[in-house]
Amino acid sequence: MDLSFLPAVNATLNGLAAALLILGFVLIRQRKINAHRACMISAFVISALFLALYVLHKGWRASTGAGWHTSYNRHGLAKVIYLVILFTHLALAMLVPFLAILLIRLGIKRRYALHRRIARFALPVWLYVSITGVLIYVLLYYLNPQPTDTGFPGGIP
């Protein structure tokens, strides 16, 4: 089974999650609590689906012998920028499920003051992760040149 289409699906899910997060923020500022709740739970479900499909894609790549990761083939400053985006994305992405679950629980328990305090930190983190997820997809699948053959195993000079 060919699952090479999953990165595009995952980028779409990340973009949709970002849009829902922004809409949820706008809705809570308008005091539309039920609509806010629906948006944020939808963003959580979409992000959870992303995570499941991301892990599935990584496993599929490994099982086909393609390796776990897609290489970024630029050098110099472009590579440094990519790696900074990637590492900050990955580090913050590990926080998002915990923050999202905590916020959902606080909202359900109507602990709004604490929910609001944590959300001021969590929303920018979650948005950054969602937006940089789309950016990483674009960098890897649209702005990534083919590797050059250096004659050395693994392409390392």
HUJO-V493664 format. One record per backbone hydrogen bond with DSSP energy under -0.5 kcal/mol. CO is the residue of the C=O (numbers start at 1). NH is the residue of the N-H. If there is no record, write none. Layout:
BEGIN
co: {CO;CO}
nh: {NH;NH}
END
This chain:
BEGIN
co: {1;3;5;5;6;7;8;9;10;11;12;13;14;15;16;17;18;19;20;21;22;23;24;25;26;27;28;31;32;33;34;35;36;37;38;39;40;41;42;43;44;45;46;47;48;49;50;51;52;53;54;55;56;57;58;59;60;61;61;62;69;71;75;76;77;78;79;80;81;82;83;84;85;86;87;88;89;90;92;92;93;95;96;97;98;99;100;101;102;103;104;105;106;107;110;111;112;113;114;115;116;117;118;118;119;121;122;123;124;125;126;127;128;129;130;131;132;133;134;135;136;137;138;138;143;148;152;153}
nh: {3;6;8;9;10;11;12;13;14;15;16;17;18;19;20;21;22;23;24;25;26;27;28;29;30;32;31;33;36;37;38;39;40;41;42;43;44;45;46;47;48;49;50;51;52;53;54;55;56;57;58;59;60;61;62;63;64;66;67;65;71;73;78;80;81;82;83;84;85;86;87;88;89;90;91;92;93;94;95;96;97;99;100;101;102;103;104;105;106;107;108;109;111;110;112;115;116;117;118;119;120;121;121;122;123;125;126;127;128;129;130;131;132;133;134;135;136;137;138;139;140;141;142;143;145;150;155;156}
END
